């Protein structure tokens, strides 16, 4: 009852709109203009997907009639992106107008002297609904809500960005506070000191209703149920844990736990498949076929196939044929055979080293190491093994100490020879 009277009194004294429900879309790390040079052949497809998915997100914002959109940093890959990329972003952001979009500079696109956010060719053409958060001055996107920004000014920082928040000393007790920052939650073992460390209790300690974060690429809700990484909307590479996400958030009243819905937004999938080869290529081919059958929508998938083990032949035609077939199934295919040991490696190396004293010398050194380890390389022709003039006196205690010190074993030598053969084939043939 006391609360009811209190609310009535406040309503009489301070007539204002009482926010009962605020809704917004939280996204981050679009990294528009990403080079994707690792997958150069399809880099354009990767860049296009990032823009297309961004457009879908803006459509979702309109359909759900959110009050505003938050982009928590790294909208751009860097501050050097082409004007064309920045114009495309502006156009995408305009599609949810009149819904306001708030953009926080991140460590990829910080507010430095050369910032994209200071480039007139970008800012002169910004649609009216887009607001760049250039300072930590609070902004009110809708009545009853205060947005506390912590724009990034440098590539790295030891300082907690949430310390930048300017929380008013006096404010209505119903005011919903939303922080927006870019950095790493200080979860032990999961962050670096110079990577904008954010205190784990920042949201609760500062009385925030929601802390919208960017920088980590996976969707993540901290155990306070208020601190959230939206993740990137499209995964950025093979090592990405993310499938592409964003957060749709509603907050009923000041202090109530926000309702956070994870939106799955990714359209391209980056997959790594590791297979062991034990001599028989046919076995690998049938396993690859089986695994490939499980991939949904392969034409939108980038596949990295890692092969390891032994192939009992140096005829790798089957690998080329497999690659040709996979190319027609997937958007992109990459076969890593640097850990695939093909025999006889000695014969291949001999052919490659015939006119190459430098290569001969490296092989001879490796042969010395193998000899010192007590396991001479089986299929290495003698003339190649002694090309550098092996002298058992040279394989002295010093080398032995070195091998012991680094824990180098016969398998390492074999692997080095395989890699050497692969590299030499690439470079010399
Ligand atoms: Mn970042």
Boltz pocket constraint, residues with backbone or C-beta under 6 A from the ligand:
constraints:
  - pocket:
      binder: B
      contacts: [[A, 73], [A, 74], [A, 106], [A, 107], [A, 108], [A, 182], [A, 214], [A, 215], [A, 216]]
      max_distance: 6.0
